[in-house]
Amino acid sequence: MKQVSFTLSATDGMARRGRIDMPCGDIQTPAFMPVGTAGTVKAMYPEQVRATGADIVLGNTYHLMLRPGAERVASLGGLHTFMDWERPILTDSGGFRVMSLAQLRKLTERGVTFKSHIDGSSHELTPERSIEIQTLLDSDIIMQLDECIALPAERKEIERAMELSLRWADRSKTAFNNQLNRALFGIVQGGDDAELRARSAQGLKSIGFDGYAVGARRG
């Protein structure tokens, strides 16, 4: 049985107040989540981050997979040890940063290949590899790989990216394989089109995730 759950404590219109219970600590929602891009929140010690009231921090999969590398972080005890942070950690899928590279990446059904902004080396990120990297990093909340296209865009292009993201969501769920004590979140796509976003949300619901996030970016 997974030891991750959500408790709804209050509502006010569309707003909700709740708590995510995880083995390494509870997360009050809505949550303030400091960004520890490369394994540290810049200019702050972990105890200072905690003193802000933060229950969770974010790690950036794209940056960590390039340097120092997911396998190296795993060999050092995972992000919790690497960052000296005992509470929950959420990692993004790496997709947002890769998709923003534009001239440095190539998108296919399998995934996305890209060149590192650090040294120009070639890498491939697939739904399966993204889940593997985030697991190696010892993330508590793992995100599916999705295609987050820049807006504005033609509806046909938004729909194509949304449908691809749903297929990647299904592959991400299979790769995650119901890991104990971790959560897998799906990402709603569909740009600024309400009908496409509703289709995306319904598709993700049918696949089944522990939680959901909303993806969009402006060009």
C-alpha positions as CSV (number, residue, x, y, z in Angstrom):
1,M,0.0,0.0,0.0
2,K,1.4,3.4,-1.0
3,Q,2.0,5.7,2.0
4,V,1.1,8.9,0.1
5,S,-2.3,10.5,0.6
6,F,-4.1,13.8,0.3
7,T,-6.5,15.2,2.9
8,L,-8.9,18.0,2.0
9,S,-9.4,20.3,5.0
10,A,-11.3,23.4,3.7
11,T,-12.7,24.9,0.5
12,D,-13.6,28.5,-0.5
13,G,-15.2,28.6,-3.9
14,M,-12.7,26.9,-6.3
15,A,-9.9,27.3,-3.7
16,R,-8.9,24.3,-1.7
17,R,-6.8,23.8,1.5
18,G,-5.3,20.5,2.2
19,R,-2.4,18.3,3.2
20,I,-0.3,15.8,1.3
21,D,1.0,13.1,3.7
22,M,4.3,11.5,2.7
23,P,6.7,9.3,4.6
24,C,9.3,12.0,4.8
25,G,6.9,14.8,5.9
26,D,3.6,16.5,5.3
27,I,3.1,19.2,2.7
28,Q,0.5,21.9,3.5
29,T,-1.3,23.0,0.3
30,P,-1.3,25.4,-1.4
31,A,2.5,25.1,-1.0
32,F,5.4,27.6,-1.2
33,M,8.0,25.5,-3.0
34,P,11.5,27.0,-3.2
35,V,13.5,26.0,-6.3
36,G,16.7,24.2,-5.7
37,T,17.7,24.0,-9.4
38,A,21.0,22.2,-9.2
39,G,20.6,20.7,-5.7
40,T,20.6,23.8,-3.6
41,V,18.4,26.9,-3.1
42,K,20.8,29.7,-4.0
43,A,22.3,31.7,-1.1
44,M,20.5,29.7,1.6
45,Y,21.3,26.9,4.0
46,P,18.7,24.1,4.3
47,E,17.7,25.3,7.8
48,Q,17.1,28.7,6.4
49,V,14.9,27.3,3.7
50,R,12.9,25.4,6.3
51,A,12.6,28.6,8.4
52,T,10.7,30.2,5.6
53,G,7.9,27.6,6.2
54,A,8.7,25.6,3.2
55,D,7.6,21.9,3.4
56,I,9.0,20.9,0.0
57,V,11.7,22.0,-2.4
58,L,12.0,21.5,-6.2
59,G,14.9,19.9,-8.0
60,N,15.5,20.5,-11.8
61,T,15.9,17.2,-13.6
62,Y,17.5,18.8,-16.8
63,H,20.3,20.5,-14.9
64,L,20.9,17.6,-12.5
65,M,21.0,14.9,-15.3
66,L,23.7,17.0,-17.0
67,R,25.7,17.9,-13.9
68,P,26.6,16.2,-11.7
69,G,24.5,13.4,-13.3
70,A,21.6,11.3,-11.8
71,E,23.7,8.2,-11.3
72,R,26.3,10.2,-9.4
73,V,23.7,11.8,-7.2
74,A,22.3,8.3,-6.5
75,S,25.8,7.1,-5.5
76,L,26.0,9.9,-3.0
77,G,22.8,9.0,-1.3
78,G,20.2,10.8,-3.4
79,L,19.1,14.4,-3.4
80,H,17.9,14.3,0.3
81,T,21.5,13.6,1.4
82,F,23.1,15.7,-1.4
83,M,21.0,18.7,-0.4
84,D,20.9,17.9,3.4
85,W,17.1,18.2,3.1
86,E,15.1,15.6,5.0
87,R,11.6,16.7,3.9
88,P,9.8,16.1,0.6
89,I,11.4,16.9,-2.8
90,L,9.6,17.3,-6.1
91,T,11.5,17.0,-9.4
92,D,10.2,18.2,-12.7
93,S,10.4,15.9,-15.7
94,G,13.1,17.9,-17.5
95,G,10.7,18.4,-20.4
96,F,10.0,22.1,-19.9
97,R,13.7,23.1,-20.0
98,V,14.4,20.7,-23.0
99,M,11.5,22.0,-25.0
100,S,12.7,25.6,-24.4
101,L,16.0,24.8,-26.1
102,A,14.3,25.0,-29.5
103,Q,17.4,25.0,-31.8
104,L,19.2,22.4,-29.7
105,R,16.6,19.6,-29.7
106,K,14.7,17.2,-31.9
107,L,11.3,15.8,-31.0
108,T,10.0,12.3,-32.0
109,E,7.4,9.9,-30.7
110,R,10.1,8.1,-28.7
111,G,11.2,11.3,-26.9
112,V,13.5,14.2,-27.4
113,T,17.2,14.4,-28.2
114,F,19.0,17.5,-27.4
115,K,22.5,19.1,-27.0
116,S,23.7,20.2,-23.6
117,H,24.0,23.9,-23.1
118,I,27.1,23.2,-21.1
119,D,29.3,21.4,-23.5
120,G,27.2,20.5,-26.6
121,S,27.1,16.8,-25.8
122,S,24.1,14.8,-27.1
123,H,21.4,13.4,-24.8
124,E,18.1,11.6,-25.1
125,L,15.1,12.1,-22.7
126,T,12.2,9.7,-23.0
127,P,9.3,9.2,-20.6
128,E,11.0,6.1,-19.3
129,R,14.4,7.8,-18.9
130,S,12.8,10.8,-17.2
131,I,11.2,8.5,-14.6
132,E,14.5,6.6,-14.1
133,I,16.4,9.8,-13.6
134,Q,13.9,11.2,-11.1
135,T,14.0,7.9,-9.2
136,L,17.8,7.9,-9.1
137,L,17.6,11.4,-7.7
138,D,15.4,10.0,-4.9
139,S,12.5,12.3,-5.7
140,D,9.3,12.0,-3.6
141,I,7.0,13.6,-6.2
142,I,7.9,12.6,-9.8
143,M,6.5,14.4,-12.9
144,Q,5.5,12.7,-16.2
145,L,7.4,13.8,-19.3
146,D,5.3,16.1,-21.5
147,E,5.7,18.4,-24.4
148,C,5.2,22.0,-23.2
149,I,4.8,24.1,-26.4
150,A,5.3,27.8,-26.5
151,L,2.2,30.0,-26.8
152,P,0.7,31.4,-28.9
153,A,0.4,28.5,-31.3
154,E,-2.1,27.1,-33.8
155,R,-4.8,24.9,-32.4
156,K,-3.7,21.9,-34.5
157,E,-0.2,22.2,-33.0
158,I,-1.5,22.5,-29.5
159,E,-3.7,19.4,-30.0
160,R,-0.8,17.4,-31.4
161,A,1.4,18.3,-28.4
162,M,-1.4,17.5,-26.0
163,E,-2.0,14.1,-27.6
164,L,1.7,13.3,-27.6
165,S,1.8,14.3,-23.9
166,L,-1.0,11.8,-23.1
167,R,0.8,9.0,-24.8
168,W,4.0,9.9,-22.9
169,A,1.9,10.1,-19.7
170,D,0.8,6.5,-20.3
171,R,4.4,5.4,-20.8
172,S,5.5,7.4,-17.7
173,K,2.8,5.6,-15.6
174,T,4.1,2.2,-16.8
175,A,7.7,3.1,-16.1
176,F,6.8,4.4,-12.6
177,N,5.3,1.0,-11.8
178,N,3.5,2.1,-8.6
179,Q,6.6,2.7,-6.6
180,L,6.1,2.7,-2.9
181,N,6.4,5.9,-0.9
182,R,6.6,8.1,-4.0
183,A,3.9,9.9,-6.0
184,L,3.6,10.4,-9.8
185,F,1.9,13.5,-11.1
186,G,0.4,13.9,-14.5
187,I,0.5,17.3,-16.3
188,V,-2.5,18.8,-18.0
189,Q,-1.7,20.2,-21.5
190,G,-3.8,21.9,-24.1
191,G,-2.3,25.4,-24.1
192,D,-5.0,28.1,-23.9
193,D,-7.7,26.0,-25.4
194,A,-10.3,25.0,-22.8
195,E,-11.7,22.0,-24.8
196,L,-8.2,20.6,-25.3
197,R,-7.3,21.1,-21.6
198,A,-10.5,19.3,-20.6
199,R,-9.6,16.4,-23.0
200,S,-6.1,16.3,-21.5
201,A,-7.4,16.2,-17.9
202,Q,-9.9,13.4,-18.7
203,G,-7.2,11.4,-20.5
204,L,-4.9,11.8,-17.5
205,K,-7.6,10.8,-15.1
206,S,-8.3,7.6,-17.1
207,I,-4.6,6.7,-16.9
208,G,-4.6,7.3,-13.1
209,F,-2.1,9.5,-11.3
210,D,-1.5,10.5,-7.6
211,G,-1.8,14.2,-8.5
212,Y,-2.0,16.6,-11.3
213,A,-0.2,19.8,-12.4
214,V,-0.9,22.3,-15.1
215,G,1.6,23.0,-17.9
216,A,1.9,26.1,-20.2
217,R,4.5,28.5,-21.3
218,R,4.7,31.7,-23.3
219,G,7.1,32.0,-26.2
